[in-house]
Amino acid sequence: VAILACPSQGDYVVLEDAAGRNFEFLSLNARNPPRRRLADQKAEDEFANQLLLLGAKW
């Protein structure tokens, strides 16, 4: 499972092979993850930063 973010700068950030603990860190439900990006761009940028902390790549 991959988790994506679309920050305001750059292309996109992806965390590949996300594990349950990654979903927990991101406060996401692993069984029912969101299917769309966040509507608030500032929140999406913060989410991308959290993914980078977990080892996501640009």
N, C-alpha and C positions, 0 to 999 in steps of 0.2 A: 504494500500500500504506500502510495506517495502522497505527501501533503504539499500543496502549492500555495504561494502567496504572490501577489502582483504589486510590489512596492511602487511608489510614485517615481522613483529613479531606478533605472536599470530595466531589465527585461522581466524576469521572474525568478523566484527562489523556490527550490524544491528540496524536500527531505524525502529521500527514497528509503524504502524498507522500514517505514515507521513502525515502532513497537508500541505496545500498550502504555508503557511508561511515558512515551513521547506524547501520546494523546492526553494522558493525565497532566503532564507539565503544561500543555497548551490549553487545559480545561475544555477538551473536546470529548464527546462521546464516541468511543471507538466503534461501537456497534451501529451508530447512526450519525456519521460525521456530516458536517455541512457540505452541501454540493455547490455552493456559490461563494464568491469572494465577499468580503465585508463591504457594505455600502459606504461606510465612512473611510475615506482614504487614509486619514491619520491612524485609525485603528488597524487598517491593512498594513501600513508601514510598521507599526509596533508588532504585529503578528509576524511579519517577515523577519524582524530583528530577533524575535523569539526562536524562529526556525533556524536562523544562523547560529544562535547559541547551541542548538542541538546538532550542529554539523551540516546543515543544509548548504547547498551550493547554488551559486548564481547561474 
